[in-house]
Amino acid sequence: MSYLFCLLLLLFSSLFVHSNAQSKPNIVILFADDLGYGDLEVYGHPTSSTPNINQLAENGLRFTQFYSASPVCSPSRAALLTGRYQTRSGIWPGVFVPDDAGGLPLNETTFAEVLKQEGYKTAMVGKWHLGVGKDSKYLPTKQGFDHYFGIPYSHDMCPCLKCFYPGDKCFNDCDLIYTGCPLYNNTTIIDQPVDLLKLIERYVSKATDWIQSNAKSGDPFLLYFAFQHTHHPQFAGEKFRNSTLRGTFGDSLAELDWAVGEVMNQLRKSGVLENTFIFLTSDNGPSLRNQNRGGNAGLLKCGKGTTYEGGQRVPAIAYWTGKITPGRTTELASTLDLLPTISKITGASLPKAVIDGVDMSPILFGGVKGLRENFYYYFTEAQPKYGVYAVRNRQFKAHYYTEGQINSDPQNHDPDCRPSAKRTFHNPPLLFDLLQDPSEQYNLNNLTQYQAVITQLNGLKKAFEAGMVWGISQITKDHDHSVEPCCKPGCTPFPNCCQCHEKYHSHYFESKP
Ligand code: MG
């Protein structure tokens, strides 16, 4: 009898150990492009339609003071992936364009590489924007992702002459000088120029197939899904065209929302939702230069490209059913914090490098104060000689430099946002209490009672900058047409000859790079 008991005990404990071995949580990062603080229904937009993101927010934790590490794409993505300010990895100044030879240095450690060490299967779908380089040397498959499927930069960096239905006006400037938008499967261009109207459907089919296959095999997985939406020029396929009260931007957002819903449905259907940590956020604030067709920063000042709140404070929702208590948090956090948080919840060790992010677990799982008290803002065109433009400590933010930017609209009603607002040094810095004044309207710097706050912020800036080692700039502006993605290398007449079309079908991930 006791023998049988021991046998049963052994059997149960081995089952327990086995299930523990498989219980590493899956990680899904949903990264929107240029989605502003005021763009989602759950952040107050009156005519956006985002039923799936609403559900994510209802059952998840919604951040109200969450920052992207940069007001523009490439540096923001570098920081998200590495947990380090973009200045360290050399992703300054500005963003990569298709004929840039550089990329995110291969010795930087991404969260995909962190998770690979823990036995994760890793995939990226969508917009990379951290360089392609000669022989695709900077694509995601060289940075820890087993698979990549997407356009490696913004779709306005390809000629978008068909915007996007016959008779529809192309409202935005697209770069006509580059090759057509390339769709990569790992390091191979399979479609160029890709049909943008069917793109998200293909992204979703890739992402959901991949979730399904990992769920079946029981391997823990990381999915980094970086949408082209809602960057300009905004577009939506047949199903979402004219589907919202908000016009083209609303349609594009509705299509993004559909994709979020499809990913959630697949996680649920595959039986892995309960063991999946999901985080949805945006790479920077809204592009305002498209005016009523652009994004919305809500009550925040200015938008994309600037170091005002509208440039970097973005929507963010964390979701893990049964683990994260639904609600709202006012704690400070940043895209920089994703890598340390992912490391913490998967038991992975941090890369051996200076990490600027802090673990968000106390906010996510404890409902208590977070570890982040400070945030440092670098301008779009960050340069060592100017350093950080602004510093936040708890509720206070000091602007040492301010500057407008084209993505915050040359005709913005607020002249501070326009590109005509040239770089201005402030001594003493402009000072705002962001808890009382999130719109940065009431400068406090001349009031006696805030002088000690300014002194403290000055000290933080000095200490931070003393510890900042600027990586060699990878955005050299040293352009080389030969590195531009072209499915027929060396063809003429360039760039129009770069055309290849693969019939759309599913299961693109069958081959490894
Ligand atoms: Mg962006």
Residues whose N, C-alpha, C, O or C-beta is under 5 A from the ligand:
A	BS01	MG	D33 D34 V72 C73 D283 N284
